[in-house]
């Protein structure tokens, strides 16, 4: 087939997941769990095949293609088409989304089989995979759209799906509404970021007269220095959108609460879809970032600060998934910082590698959680408020769940950056670029990497080593093959994923240079690699010294005193957020309800101004206008009529002679008038 013919298949990339969800909506209950899982997984698998075909087409024709689907909006100068942009950046993302997303779908078949039963509602199994397929379709639309507006539709789509999936068990959680509140929090915080995206689109259209990426970038290049101000404003507002979706300071507070969703949701959000959207969006706008003035520096600072802040918070978490959630925020900080220093390939490289090992870690965590949950039921444990996510009830699982232990260990070492795993190459490429461009950013990221190695060592030791700390951990059992198999594949990718930017194969740098111009060649700085590896090993040894040598009754890091208190309270960021935004919003809503609405609008405007004025007006109309003027006027007319009638009545005597005289007088008058005229 020709490249053109392969490019024409691109719409199927989005169509297959949509068909999958339609089939499960219509026939999901009749298909049963096995059929629903096959349909949903096959839909994403077919999309992955289409993504591979697009990669092959790009190898044949590196210039890519724009696939027109339909006309969409034509209003004055605004013309937006439904069109897909197939280039090396979008194909890299679609391969990652469908590949990793497909493995998560397969895993979810086994996970949700038990989860819907643990939660007491097996009927929701088809609904889960409908949302899952919709999530993939929305993300694919986001990464393939050829304009800001098309991207924004996918952007909002993943936001909707995150709300539906985070609050999937909406009646569960703290006080029976905890999960619902977590979904709402994610939705509301992301709307703040979306507002920034919308403002960026408005500025883009106002300044460039178009929303199509290629046209905007060409116009900006042609205008040169004249576009600097607009590019700066646009990218600053795009950064607000990216901070929402990719969980950066100050909008990262929603992501840890997203752990309320089932574990496959956590993996899909944190590895393959939603949180990567902000990174992709910024890299897609590299042409504007290159001519913007202050935005890159701000991006680098926010990314580095987020990486360090989130890594420190992860040190004091006990929920196995929340440790990984803060780890995701930290690693996203690495990617954002890479974009800020102009290391676009390093950002995308780490995004892809991170998708491999973070999906592996989340899914392995789900395997651990279900293993402990099964152990809890097998041991017939009656422990009150048992939480299978709590690492303090685990321990010794490496002998009970051997396969999960080994894949978890591989994912953890890849995240830490131990050579030759994927994270070593992708993380060190960011560090090398940071050292060359901004040493301050480099050292902040080095500190983040050290903390990453420490909290992952802590997690491995608390979960898998030592003695079981609960009956559930003693009776835990390995997960079924349908869950373990995707973990093995992801473990292999986590080991060999660093090769995707290896000069010996098809380096990602050379692949992306057809889309992103002026890319720097990846540099391997031996000193950077040596320092980061040494610090990672030292952090792991420190974790073993703290957690590995003795049974853990209380977390030894408590000895840090006030520092422990700070990281346990997440540096009071959530508290500050609640005080600055949530409490102010609640106070404002109370003021609007009680003062503005009840006291001002209701009591004064309605009851005093409107109601009293209305009563006074109606009283005047009734007593003055109606009774005094209208009624008296008509009474006077009546009296006048009666008087006139009385006067005329006097003429009605009843005597014929009187009538004859009147007729005679009338005839005389008529004849006189005629004679005189």
ZIHUUR-V291447 format. One record per helix or strand. SS is the DSSP state (alpha for helix, beta for strand). FROM is the first residue (numbers start at 1). LEN is the number of residues. If there is no record, write none. Layout:
ss->(SS | SS)
from->(FROM | FROM)
len->(LEN | LEN)
This chain:
ss->(alpha | alpha | beta | beta | alpha | alpha | beta | beta | alpha | alpha | alpha | beta | alpha | alpha | alpha | alpha | alpha | alpha | beta | alpha | alpha | beta | alpha | alpha | alpha | alpha | alpha | alpha | alpha | alpha | alpha | alpha | alpha | alpha | alpha)
from->(3 | 12 | 65 | 78 | 88 | 122 | 145 | 147 | 148 | 174 | 178 | 212 | 213 | 253 | 263 | 274 | 286 | 295 | 319 | 320 | 344 | 390 | 391 | 397 | 402 | 422 | 439 | 471 | 481 | 508 | 526 | 556 | 562 | 570 | 656)
len->(5 | 49 | 11 | 9 | 31 | 23 | 1 | 1 | 19 | 3 | 31 | 1 | 33 | 8 | 10 | 11 | 6 | 20 | 1 | 21 | 35 | 1 | 3 | 4 | 15 | 16 | 26 | 4 | 21 | 5 | 23 | 5 | 7 | 80 | 21)
